[in-house]
Amino acid sequence: MTPVSGEETPALAGPNYLLWGGIALILLILIGAALLLVISFFVRRRKAKRRDASAVFAKFSGYALVAQTGPGAGARYPLAQEDVLLGRSPDCQVVINFPNISGHHAQITWDGQQFVVQDLNSTNGTFVNGCQLTEPIQLQPGDVLSLGGSVELALQGGKG
């Protein structure tokens, strides 16, 4: 059809950039909100783990082993983690350099409610209040832990 003078040619419908721009903006906002939710979830989860770990530590902070006899008598070893390895080896948390002490002699573990001590197949044995350990037992404040029959450590406890 040929336009008559003064008439305009019908326009072809082109893309509506304003509509597409609005849709793109809404999608970007939704994606951003989803990312913020995911990030906040992981941040809260990490904070909760730290809070749980500090709550466990708070339960046994203030507890320490105090050397009563043997090398380092009077030394205080705070129980600052859930597993404490005692022995002559440098990788132990409580290092006692004495011939009767095995490299990895004994281990004290916080089981969530109490301390438990166990002998780690040491050569000269581990004793609590004079009784030789044959299995893990509960360790109470005031108990005396003897390693190799020559080094005594007392568990002192409580908030201090």
VMD Tcl script that builds the backbone (N, CA, C; Angstrom):
set m [mol new atoms 480]
animate dup $m
set s [atomselect $m all]
$s set {name element resname resid chain x y z} {
  {N N MET 1 A 0.825 -1.166 0.000}
  {CA C MET 1 A 0.000 0.000 0.000}
  {C C MET 1 A 0.878 1.241 0.000}
  {N N THR 2 A 0.493 2.133 -0.767}
  {CA C THR 2 A 1.269 3.344 -0.903}
  {C C THR 2 A 0.607 4.436 -0.092}
  {N N PRO 3 A 1.415 5.105 0.712}
  {CA C PRO 3 A 0.793 6.139 1.530}
  {C C PRO 3 A 0.339 7.315 0.667}
  {N N VAL 4 A -0.773 7.837 1.057}
  {CA C VAL 4 A -1.297 9.027 0.406}
  {C C VAL 4 A -0.630 10.206 1.089}
  {N N SER 5 A -0.530 11.277 0.416}
  {CA C SER 5 A 0.189 12.386 1.014}
  {C C SER 5 A -0.418 12.758 2.351}
  {N N GLY 6 A 0.469 12.954 3.305}
  {CA C GLY 6 A 0.057 13.299 4.658}
  {C C GLY 6 A -0.121 12.100 5.562}
  {N N GLU 7 A -0.153 10.927 5.007}
  {CA C GLU 7 A -0.272 9.724 5.836}
  {C C GLU 7 A 1.104 9.190 6.167}
  {N N GLU 8 A 1.195 8.560 7.291}
  {CA C GLU 8 A 2.473 7.977 7.680}
  {C C GLU 8 A 2.444 6.492 7.433}
  {N N THR 9 A 3.630 5.952 7.218}
  {CA C THR 9 A 3.758 4.530 7.020}
  {C C THR 9 A 3.596 3.861 8.377}
  {N N PRO 10 A 2.810 2.770 8.422}
  {CA C PRO 10 A 2.688 2.116 9.724}
  {C C PRO 10 A 4.058 1.624 10.179}
  {N N ALA 11 A 4.398 1.913 11.437}
  {CA C ALA 11 A 5.713 1.543 11.998}
  {C C ALA 11 A 5.725 0.073 12.359}
  {N N LEU 12 A 6.882 -0.516 12.147}
  {CA C LEU 12 A 7.062 -1.893 12.575}
  {C C LEU 12 A 7.297 -1.902 14.072}
  {N N ALA 13 A 6.748 -2.893 14.752}
  {CA C ALA 13 A 6.920 -2.966 16.202}
  {C C ALA 13 A 8.346 -3.418 16.505}
  {N N GLY 14 A 9.145 -2.569 17.130}
  {CA C GLY 14 A 10.528 -2.878 17.499}
  {C C GLY 14 A 10.593 -3.324 18.956}
  {N N PRO 15 A 11.768 -3.726 19.361}
  {CA C PRO 15 A 11.889 -4.172 20.755}
  {C C PRO 15 A 11.627 -3.025 21.713}
  {N N ASN 16 A 10.961 -3.370 22.786}
  {CA C ASN 16 A 10.669 -2.377 23.804}
  {C C ASN 16 A 11.793 -2.430 24.845}
  {N N TYR 17 A 12.787 -1.571 24.661}
  {CA C TYR 17 A 13.971 -1.600 25.518}
  {C C TYR 17 A 13.656 -1.241 26.965}
  {N N LEU 18 A 12.688 -0.417 27.165}
  {CA C LEU 18 A 12.323 -0.046 28.527}
  {C C LEU 18 A 11.764 -1.250 29.280}
  {N N LEU 19 A 10.945 -2.046 28.629}
  {CA C LEU 19 A 10.388 -3.241 29.251}
  {C C LEU 19 A 11.492 -4.243 29.578}
  {N N TRP 20 A 12.378 -4.503 28.590}
  {CA C TRP 20 A 13.468 -5.462 28.812}
  {C C TRP 20 A 14.438 -4.969 29.896}
  {N N GLY 21 A 14.676 -3.703 29.938}
  {CA C GLY 21 A 15.550 -3.133 30.983}
  {C C GLY 21 A 14.938 -3.311 32.363}
  {N N GLY 22 A 13.642 -3.136 32.468}
  {CA C GLY 22 A 12.943 -3.330 33.747}
  {C C GLY 22 A 12.994 -4.776 34.203}
  {N N ILE 23 A 12.802 -5.697 33.267}
  {CA C ILE 23 A 12.866 -7.130 33.603}
  {C C ILE 23 A 14.279 -7.502 34.068}
  {N N ALA 24 A 15.292 -6.984 33.356}
  {CA C ALA 24 A 16.681 -7.272 33.736}
  {C C ALA 24 A 16.983 -6.723 35.129}
  {N N LEU 25 A 16.491 -5.524 35.419}
  {CA C LEU 25 A 16.714 -4.925 36.738}
  {C C LEU 25 A 16.061 -5.757 37.835}
  {N N ILE 26 A 14.865 -6.219 37.630}
  {CA C ILE 26 A 14.173 -7.052 38.619}
  {C C ILE 26 A 14.928 -8.355 38.836}
  {N N LEU 27 A 15.411 -8.981 37.749}
  {CA C LEU 27 A 16.189 -10.219 37.878}
  {C C LEU 27 A 17.475 -9.983 38.669}
  {N N LEU 28 A 18.163 -8.886 38.413}
  {CA C LEU 28 A 19.385 -8.571 39.162}
  {C C LEU 28 A 19.091 -8.372 40.645}
  {N N ILE 29 A 18.007 -7.723 40.954}
  {CA C ILE 29 A 17.627 -7.511 42.361}
  {C C ILE 29 A 17.327 -8.848 43.031}
  {N N LEU 30 A 16.610 -9.730 42.351}
  {CA C LEU 30 A 16.289 -11.041 42.916}
  {C C LEU 30 A 17.542 -11.885 43.129}
  {N N ILE 31 A 18.443 -11.864 42.167}
  {CA C ILE 31 A 19.698 -12.629 42.301}
  {C C ILE 31 A 20.531 -12.071 43.453}
  {N N GLY 32 A 20.612 -10.766 43.558}
  {CA C GLY 32 A 21.347 -10.136 44.657}
  {C C GLY 32 A 20.759 -10.502 46.013}
  {N N ALA 33 A 19.437 -10.501 46.119}
  {CA C ALA 33 A 18.785 -10.868 47.379}
  {C C ALA 33 A 19.063 -12.326 47.726}
  {N N ALA 34 A 19.042 -13.201 46.721}
  {CA C ALA 34 A 19.331 -14.616 46.969}
  {C C ALA 34 A 20.768 -14.792 47.447}
  {N N LEU 35 A 21.709 -14.084 46.844}
  {CA C LEU 35 A 23.105 -14.155 47.281}
  {C C LEU 35 A 23.265 -13.663 48.715}
  {N N LEU 36 A 22.596 -12.588 49.052}
  {CA C LEU 36 A 22.664 -12.082 50.429}
  {C C LEU 36 A 22.118 -13.100 51.423}
  {N N LEU 37 A 21.042 -13.780 51.071}
  {CA C LEU 37 A 20.489 -14.804 51.955}
  {C C LEU 37 A 21.467 -15.960 52.152}
  {N N VAL 38 A 22.092 -16.395 51.074}
  {CA C VAL 38 A 23.055 -17.497 51.167}
  {C C VAL 38 A 24.249 -17.080 52.019}
  {N N ILE 39 A 24.778 -15.892 51.788}
  {CA C ILE 39 A 25.925 -15.406 52.560}
  {C C ILE 39 A 25.569 -15.275 54.033}
  {N N SER 40 A 24.410 -14.715 54.332}
  {CA C SER 40 A 24.027 -14.553 55.742}
  {C C SER 40 A 23.828 -15.909 56.420}
  {N N PHE 41 A 23.344 -16.903 55.674}
  {CA C PHE 41 A 23.190 -18.243 56.229}
  {C C PHE 41 A 24.546 -18.797 56.672}
  {N N PHE 42 A 25.557 -18.699 55.801}
  {CA C PHE 42 A 26.873 -19.238 56.130}
  {C C PHE 42 A 27.554 -18.449 57.240}
  {N N VAL 43 A 27.352 -17.141 57.272}
  {CA C VAL 43 A 27.934 -16.327 58.346}
  {C C VAL 43 A 27.315 -16.713 59.685}
  {N N ARG 44 A 26.014 -16.880 59.736}
  {CA C ARG 44 A 25.351 -17.277 60.984}
  {C C ARG 44 A 25.795 -18.655 61.423}
  {N N ARG 45 A 25.958 -19.555 60.455}
  {CA C ARG 45 A 26.395 -20.911 60.777}
  {C C ARG 45 A 27.805 -20.903 61.366}
  {N N ARG 46 A 28.688 -20.094 60.801}
  {CA C ARG 46 A 30.059 -19.988 61.311}
  {C C ARG 46 A 30.066 -19.396 62.724}
  {N N LYS 47 A 29.251 -18.368 62.951}
  {CA C LYS 47 A 29.183 -17.769 64.291}
  {C C LYS 47 A 28.652 -18.771 65.300}
  {N N ALA 48 A 27.672 -19.578 64.905}
  {CA C ALA 48 A 27.114 -20.585 65.809}
  {C C ALA 48 A 28.168 -21.619 66.170}
  {N N LYS 49 A 28.992 -22.032 65.212}
  {CA C LYS 49 A 30.062 -22.992 65.499}
  {C C LYS 49 A 31.056 -22.405 66.484}
  {N N ARG 50 A 31.425 -21.134 66.290}
  {CA C ARG 50 A 32.355 -20.484 67.224}
  {C C ARG 50 A 31.742 -20.405 68.613}
  {N N ARG 51 A 30.459 -20.079 68.671}
  {CA C ARG 51 A 29.772 -19.971 69.955}
  {C C ARG 51 A 29.745 -21.320 70.653}
  {N N ASP 52 A 29.475 -22.399 69.888}
  {CA C ASP 52 A 29.470 -23.744 70.470}
  {C C ASP 52 A 30.848 -24.118 70.991}
  {N N ALA 53 A 31.893 -23.825 70.210}
  {CA C ALA 53 A 33.262 -24.156 70.624}
  {C C ALA 53 A 33.645 -23.368 71.869}
  {N N SER 54 A 33.283 -22.097 71.934}
  {CA C SER 54 A 33.636 -21.313 73.112}
  {C C SER 54 A 32.830 -21.761 74.324}
  {N N ALA 55 A 31.607 -22.262 74.113}
  {CA C ALA 55 A 30.820 -22.773 75.237}
  {C C ALA 55 A 31.461 -24.027 75.815}
  {N N VAL 56 A 31.975 -24.899 74.941}
  {CA C VAL 56 A 32.660 -26.102 75.418}
  {C C VAL 56 A 33.908 -25.697 76.181}
  {N N PHE 57 A 34.687 -24.752 75.609}
  {CA C PHE 57 A 35.901 -24.317 76.281}
  {C C PHE 57 A 35.578 -23.692 77.637}
  {N N ALA 58 A 34.485 -22.931 77.707}
  {CA C ALA 58 A 34.120 -22.283 78.963}
  {C C ALA 58 A 33.825 -23.305 80.051}
  {N N LYS 59 A 33.356 -24.498 79.669}
  {CA C LYS 59 A 33.039 -25.520 80.654}
  {C C LYS 59 A 34.276 -26.033 81.358}
  {N N PHE 60 A 35.410 -26.072 80.663}
  {CA C PHE 60 A 36.595 -26.603 81.321}
  {C C PHE 60 A 37.727 -25.598 81.442}
  {N N SER 61 A 37.465 -24.320 81.142}
  {CA C SER 61 A 38.505 -23.321 81.380}
  {C C SER 61 A 38.662 -23.161 82.886}
  {N N GLY 62 A 39.857 -22.914 83.310}
  {CA C GLY 62 A 40.137 -22.822 84.738}
  {C C GLY 62 A 40.688 -24.124 85.286}
  {N N TYR 63 A 40.622 -25.188 84.514}
  {CA C TYR 63 A 41.195 -26.462 84.926}
  {C C TYR 63 A 42.656 -26.516 84.481}
  {N N ALA 64 A 43.478 -27.126 85.301}
  {CA C ALA 64 A 44.897 -27.245 84.965}
  {C C ALA 64 A 45.483 -28.461 85.663}
  {N N LEU 65 A 46.565 -28.955 85.094}
  {CA C LEU 65 A 47.374 -29.976 85.744}
  {C C LEU 65 A 48.540 -29.248 86.400}
  {N N VAL 66 A 48.803 -29.580 87.660}
  {CA C VAL 66 A 49.905 -28.954 88.372}
  {C C VAL 66 A 50.892 -30.044 88.763}
  {N N ALA 67 A 52.153 -29.886 88.314}
  {CA C ALA 67 A 53.191 -30.873 88.614}
  {C C ALA 67 A 53.529 -30.802 90.101}
  {N N GLN 68 A 53.370 -31.942 90.787}
  {CA C GLN 68 A 53.664 -31.992 92.221}
  {C C GLN 68 A 55.047 -32.570 92.479}
  {N N THR 69 A 55.443 -33.576 91.705}
  {CA C THR 69 A 56.769 -34.169 91.849}
  {C C THR 69 A 57.356 -34.396 90.474}
  {N N GLY 70 A 58.661 -34.582 90.435}
  {CA C GLY 70 A 59.336 -34.834 89.169}
  {C C GLY 70 A 59.836 -33.548 88.556}
  {N N PRO 71 A 60.316 -33.625 87.309}
  {CA C PRO 71 A 60.846 -32.418 86.662}
  {C C PRO 71 A 59.753 -31.370 86.502}
  {N N GLY 72 A 60.114 -30.147 86.771}
  {CA C GLY 72 A 59.144 -29.055 86.631}
  {C C GLY 72 A 58.120 -28.998 87.741}
  {N N ALA 73 A 58.453 -29.518 88.930}
  {CA C ALA 73 A 57.501 -29.472 90.054}
  {C C ALA 73 A 57.025 -28.042 90.250}
  {N N GLY 74 A 55.730 -27.894 90.398}
  {CA C GLY 74 A 55.123 -26.572 90.547}
  {C C GLY 74 A 54.617 -25.991 89.233}
  {N N ALA 75 A 55.023 -26.586 88.112}
  {CA C ALA 75 A 54.569 -26.083 86.809}
  {C C ALA 75 A 53.069 -26.304 86.668}
  {N N ARG 76 A 52.429 -25.364 86.007}
  {CA C ARG 76 A 50.976 -25.425 85.802}
  {C C ARG 76 A 50.708 -25.560 84.308}
  {N N TYR 77 A 49.919 -26.560 83.938}
  {CA C TYR 77 A 49.571 -26.821 82.544}
  {C C TYR 77 A 48.061 -26.643 82.375}
  {N N PRO 78 A 47.612 -25.462 81.903}
  {CA C PRO 78 A 46.169 -25.260 81.696}
  {C C PRO 78 A 45.615 -26.232 80.659}
  {N N LEU 79 A 44.425 -26.753 80.939}
  {CA C LEU 79 A 43.746 -27.630 79.979}
  {C C LEU 79 A 42.941 -26.722 79.057}
  {N N ALA 80 A 43.539 -26.396 77.926}
  {CA C ALA 80 A 42.958 -25.391 77.038}
  {C C ALA 80 A 42.343 -25.976 75.775}
  {N N GLN 81 A 42.243 -27.285 75.689}
  {CA C GLN 81 A 41.598 -27.905 74.531}
  {C C GLN 81 A 40.995 -29.229 74.953}
  {N N GLU 82 A 40.204 -29.811 74.070}
  {CA C GLU 82 A 39.458 -31.018 74.431}
  {C C GLU 82 A 40.335 -32.250 74.585}
  {N N ASP 83 A 41.434 -32.331 73.834}
  {CA C ASP 83 A 42.343 -33.471 73.930}
  {C C ASP 83 A 43.721 -32.970 74.314}
  {N N VAL 84 A 44.252 -33.476 75.415}
  {CA C VAL 84 A 45.577 -33.073 75.884}
  {C C VAL 84 A 46.440 -34.323 75.961}
  {N N LEU 85 A 47.504 -34.318 75.189}
  {CA C LEU 85 A 48.437 -35.437 75.123}
  {C C LEU 85 A 49.594 -35.161 76.075}
  {N N LEU 86 A 49.937 -36.149 76.915}
  {CA C LEU 86 A 51.037 -36.017 77.866}
  {C C LEU 86 A 52.130 -37.002 77.486}
  {N N GLY 87 A 53.371 -36.547 77.524}
  {CA C GLY 87 A 54.473 -37.440 77.222}
  {C C GLY 87 A 55.763 -36.702 76.990}
  {N N ARG 88 A 56.758 -37.439 76.558}
  {CA C ARG 88 A 58.091 -36.901 76.330}
  {C C ARG 88 A 58.238 -36.290 74.932}
  {N N SER 89 A 57.399 -36.679 73.995}
  {CA C SER 89 A 57.495 -36.212 72.616}
  {C C SER 89 A 57.173 -34.720 72.507}
  {N N PRO 90 A 57.888 -33.989 71.636}
  {CA C PRO 90 A 57.642 -32.544 71.501}
  {C C PRO 90 A 56.262 -32.199 70.931}
  {N N ASP 91 A 55.565 -33.166 70.331}
  {CA C ASP 91 A 54.231 -32.851 69.795}
  {C C ASP 91 A 53.135 -32.973 70.853}
  {N N CYS 92 A 53.494 -33.299 72.087}
  {CA C CYS 92 A 52.511 -33.379 73.176}
  {C C CYS 92 A 52.175 -31.976 73.675}
  {N N GLN 93 A 50.971 -31.797 74.204}
  {CA C GLN 93 A 50.599 -30.514 74.781}
  {C C GLN 93 A 51.262 -30.323 76.148}
  {N N VAL 94 A 51.452 -31.415 76.893}
  {CA C VAL 94 A 52.182 -31.377 78.164}
  {C C VAL 94 A 53.426 -32.240 77.967}
  {N N VAL 95 A 54.557 -31.567 77.765}
  {CA C VAL 95 A 55.826 -32.262 77.514}
  {C C VAL 95 A 56.566 -32.409 78.838}
  {N N ILE 96 A 56.868 -33.670 79.192}
  {CA C ILE 96 A 57.618 -33.962 80.416}
  {C C ILE 96 A 58.833 -34.782 79.994}
  {N N ASN 97 A 59.972 -34.140 80.025}
  {CA C ASN 97 A 61.201 -34.778 79.571}
  {C C ASN 97 A 61.835 -35.525 80.744}
  {N N PHE 98 A 61.476 -36.796 80.856}
  {CA C PHE 98 A 61.964 -37.637 81.945}
  {C C PHE 98 A 62.035 -39.071 81.423}
  {N N PRO 99 A 63.084 -39.831 81.786}
  {CA C PRO 99 A 63.276 -41.169 81.204}
  {C C PRO 99 A 62.114 -42.148 81.420}
  {N N ASN 100 A 61.395 -42.061 82.522}
  {CA C ASN 100 A 60.305 -43.008 82.789}
  {C C ASN 100 A 59.019 -42.674 82.030}
  {N N ILE 101 A 59.007 -41.569 81.313}
  {CA C ILE 101 A 57.814 -41.123 80.585}
  {C C ILE 101 A 57.946 -41.551 79.127}
  {N N SER 102 A 56.909 -42.179 78.595}
  {CA C SER 102 A 56.895 -42.581 77.188}
  {C C SER 102 A 56.691 -41.363 76.295}
  {N N GLY 103 A 56.989 -41.535 75.003}
  {CA C GLY 103 A 56.811 -40.432 74.047}
  {C C GLY 103 A 55.388 -39.911 74.050}
  {N N HIS 104 A 54.424 -40.795 73.934}
  {CA C HIS 104 A 52.994 -40.472 74.074}
  {C C HIS 104 A 52.501 -41.343 75.216}
  {N N HIS 105 A 52.490 -40.800 76.411}
  {CA C HIS 105 A 52.265 -41.589 77.613}
  {C C HIS 105 A 50.777 -41.747 77.951}
  {N N ALA 106 A 50.068 -40.631 78.006}
  {CA C ALA 106 A 48.644 -40.647 78.395}
  {C C ALA 106 A 47.918 -39.517 77.686}
  {N N GLN 107 A 46.591 -39.594 77.723}
  {CA C GLN 107 A 45.780 -38.554 77.103}
  {C C GLN 107 A 44.608 -38.229 78.015}
  {N N ILE 108 A 44.353 -36.936 78.146}
  {CA C ILE 108 A 43.178 -36.454 78.890}
  {C C ILE 108 A 42.233 -35.858 77.861}
  {N N THR 109 A 40.971 -36.285 77.915}
  {CA C THR 109 A 39.970 -35.850 76.942}
  {C C THR 109 A 38.761 -35.288 77.676}
  {N N TRP 110 A 38.241 -34.192 77.166}
  {CA C TRP 110 A 36.973 -33.639 77.652}
  {C C TRP 110 A 35.888 -34.268 76.798}
  {N N ASP 111 A 34.999 -35.056 77.406}
  {CA C ASP 111 A 33.979 -35.775 76.625}
  {C C ASP 111 A 32.669 -35.013 76.501}
  {N N GLY 112 A 32.683 -33.753 76.876}
  {CA C GLY 112 A 31.475 -32.935 76.812}
  {C C GLY 112 A 30.889 -32.669 78.183}
  {N N GLN 113 A 31.259 -33.501 79.165}
  {CA C GLN 113 A 30.744 -33.325 80.526}
  {C C GLN 113 A 31.825 -33.467 81.586}
  {N N GLN 114 A 32.881 -34.203 81.265}
  {CA C GLN 114 A 33.903 -34.497 82.269}
  {C C GLN 114 A 35.221 -34.821 81.576}
  {N N PHE 115 A 36.287 -34.847 82.377}
  {CA C PHE 115 A 37.585 -35.262 81.866}
  {C C PHE 115 A 37.710 -36.771 81.994}
  {N N VAL 116 A 38.314 -37.379 80.976}
  {CA C VAL 116 A 38.585 -38.806 80.978}
  {C C VAL 116 A 40.068 -38.967 80.665}
  {N N VAL 117 A 40.756 -39.795 81.462}
  {CA C VAL 117 A 42.175 -40.038 81.231}
  {C C VAL 117 A 42.373 -41.487 80.811}
  {N N GLN 118 A 43.317 -41.686 79.899}
  {CA C GLN 118 A 43.629 -43.047 79.464}
  {C C GLN 118 A 45.129 -43.174 79.228}
  {N N ASP 119 A 45.629 -44.355 79.523}
  {CA C ASP 119 A 47.023 -44.682 79.257}
  {C C ASP 119 A 47.145 -45.025 77.778}
  {N N LEU 120 A 48.247 -44.615 77.165}
  {CA C LEU 120 A 48.454 -44.876 75.736}
  {C C LEU 120 A 49.512 -45.966 75.541}
  {N N ASN 121 A 49.320 -47.077 76.259}
  {CA C ASN 121 A 50.259 -48.202 76.192}
  {C C ASN 121 A 51.673 -47.782 76.558}
  {N N SER 122 A 51.762 -46.979 77.612}
  {CA C SER 122 A 53.066 -46.510 78.061}
  {C C SER 122 A 53.872 -47.660 78.659}
  {N N THR 123 A 55.178 -47.497 78.660}
  {CA C THR 123 A 56.067 -48.538 79.184}
  {C C THR 123 A 55.921 -48.702 80.690}
  {N N ASN 124 A 55.848 -47.589 81.421}
  {CA C ASN 124 A 55.853 -47.637 82.883}
  {C C ASN 124 A 54.501 -47.358 83.530}
  {N N GLY 125 A 53.451 -47.253 82.747}
  {CA C GLY 125 A 52.103 -47.147 83.295}
  {C C GLY 125 A 51.653 -45.752 83.678}
  {N N THR 126 A 50.335 -45.634 83.797}
  {CA C THR 126 A 49.678 -44.406 84.236}
  {C C THR 126 A 48.787 -44.772 85.411}
  {N N PHE 127 A 48.815 -43.953 86.457}
  {CA C PHE 127 A 48.084 -44.243 87.688}
  {C C PHE 127 A 47.236 -43.033 88.062}
  {N N VAL 128 A 46.069 -43.292 88.627}
  {CA C VAL 128 A 45.229 -42.228 89.187}
  {C C VAL 128 A 44.984 -42.583 90.638}
  {N N ASN 129 A 45.410 -41.703 91.517}
  {CA C ASN 129 A 45.300 -41.904 92.964}
  {C C ASN 129 A 45.876 -43.263 93.381}
  {N N GLY 130 A 46.989 -43.654 92.755}
  {CA C GLY 130 A 47.681 -44.891 93.108}
  {C C GLY 130 A 47.195 -46.137 92.394}
  {N N CYS 131 A 46.121 -46.066 91.652}
  {CA C CYS 131 A 45.585 -47.245 90.938}
  {C C CYS 131 A 45.990 -47.189 89.475}
  {N N GLN 132 A 46.593 -48.273 88.977}
  {CA C GLN 132 A 47.043 -48.306 87.592}
  {C C GLN 132 A 45.847 -48.382 86.645}
  {N N LEU 133 A 45.935 -47.605 85.579}
  {CA C LEU 133 A 44.857 -47.580 84.582}
  {C C LEU 133 A 44.954 -48.778 83.659}
  {N N THR 134 A 43.826 -49.439 83.476}
  {CA C THR 134 A 43.723 -50.509 82.485}
  {C C THR 134 A 42.685 -50.136 81.430}
  {N N GLU 135 A 41.936 -49.078 81.718}
  {CA C GLU 135 A 40.929 -48.557 80.788}
  {C C GLU 135 A 40.733 -47.078 81.093}
  {N N PRO 136 A 40.127 -46.329 80.192}
  {CA C PRO 136 A 39.885 -44.906 80.458}
  {C C PRO 136 A 38.982 -44.732 81.686}
  {N N ILE 137 A 39.312 -43.749 82.524}
  {CA C ILE 137 A 38.461 -43.450 83.685}
  {C C ILE 137 A 38.268 -41.940 83.808}
  {N N GLN 138 A 37.246 -41.585 84.561}
  {CA C GLN 138 A 36.926 -40.195 84.805}
  {C C GLN 138 A 37.971 -39.591 85.735}
  {N N LEU 139 A 38.363 -38.371 85.450}
  {CA C LEU 139 A 39.348 -37.655 86.264}
  {C C LEU 139 A 38.642 -36.474 86.914}
  {N N GLN 140 A 38.718 -36.398 88.239}
  {CA C GLN 140 A 38.040 -35.355 89.008}
  {C C GLN 140 A 39.064 -34.362 89.556}
  {N N PRO 141 A 38.660 -33.112 89.798}
  {CA C PRO 141 A 39.561 -32.173 90.460}
  {C C PRO 141 A 40.038 -32.761 91.792}
  {N N GLY 142 A 41.333 -32.630 92.034}
  {CA C GLY 142 A 41.934 -33.183 93.240}
  {C C GLY 142 A 42.592 -34.531 93.002}
  {N N ASP 143 A 42.229 -35.224 91.919}
  {CA C ASP 143 A 42.870 -36.504 91.603}
  {C C ASP 143 A 44.338 -36.280 91.261}
  {N N VAL 144 A 45.156 -37.264 91.628}
  {CA C VAL 144 A 46.589 -37.203 91.326}
  {C C VAL 144 A 46.884 -38.212 90.224}
  {N N LEU 145 A 47.438 -37.707 89.157}
  {CA C LEU 145 A 47.795 -38.506 87.995}
  {C C LEU 145 A 49.300 -38.759 88.052}
  {N N SER 146 A 49.680 -40.030 88.083}
  {CA C SER 146 A 51.092 -40.390 88.159}
  {C C SER 146 A 51.499 -41.031 86.837}
  {N N LEU 147 A 52.555 -40.500 86.239}
  {CA C LEU 147 A 53.067 -41.014 84.965}
  {C C LEU 147 A 54.385 -41.733 85.221}
  {N N GLY 148 A 54.431 -42.986 84.872}
  {CA C GLY 148 A 55.658 -43.752 85.011}
  {C C GLY 148 A 56.104 -43.963 86.446}
  {N N GLY 149 A 55.236 -43.707 87.391}
  {CA C GLY 149 A 55.579 -43.898 88.798}
  {C C GLY 149 A 56.543 -42.866 89.351}
  {N N SER 150 A 56.848 -41.814 88.559}
  {CA C SER 150 A 57.830 -40.852 89.046}
  {C C SER 150 A 57.410 -39.392 88.910}
  {N N VAL 151 A 56.427 -39.118 88.109}
  {CA C VAL 151 A 55.951 -37.747 87.919}
  {C C VAL 151 A 54.486 -37.698 88.325}
  {N N GLU 152 A 54.169 -36.810 89.266}
  {CA C GLU 152 A 52.781 -36.673 89.710}
  {C C GLU 152 A 52.229 -35.321 89.322}
  {N N LEU 153 A 51.017 -35.363 88.777}
  {CA C LEU 153 A 50.306 -34.161 88.378}
  {C C LEU 153 A 48.933 -34.175 89.042}
  {N N ALA 154 A 48.552 -33.076 89.637}
  {CA C ALA 154 A 47.233 -32.990 90.268}
  {C C ALA 154 A 46.308 -32.171 89.378}
  {N N LEU 155 A 45.067 -32.643 89.256}
  {CA C LEU 155 A 44.080 -31.872 88.491}
  {C C LEU 155 A 43.459 -30.854 89.415}
  {N N GLN 156 A 43.662 -29.596 89.093}
  {CA C GLN 156 A 43.014 -28.509 89.820}
  {C C GLN 156 A 41.927 -27.966 88.922}
  {N N GLY 157 A 40.787 -27.669 89.509}
  {CA C GLY 157 A 39.700 -27.274 88.629}
  {C C GLY 157 A 38.815 -26.220 89.178}
  {N N GLY 158 A 37.915 -25.864 88.325}
  {CA C GLY 158 A 36.901 -24.866 88.656}
  {C C GLY 158 A 37.263 -23.539 88.091}
  {N N LYS 159 A 36.312 -22.666 88.148}
  {CA C LYS 159 A 36.525 -21.297 87.650}
  {C C LYS 159 A 37.378 -20.580 88.679}
  {N N GLY 160 A 38.372 -19.898 88.163}
  {CA C GLY 160 A 39.241 -19.302 89.135}
  {C C GLY 160 A 39.619 -17.984 88.812}
}
mol reanalyze $m
mol bondsrecalc $m
mol representation Tube
mol addrep $m
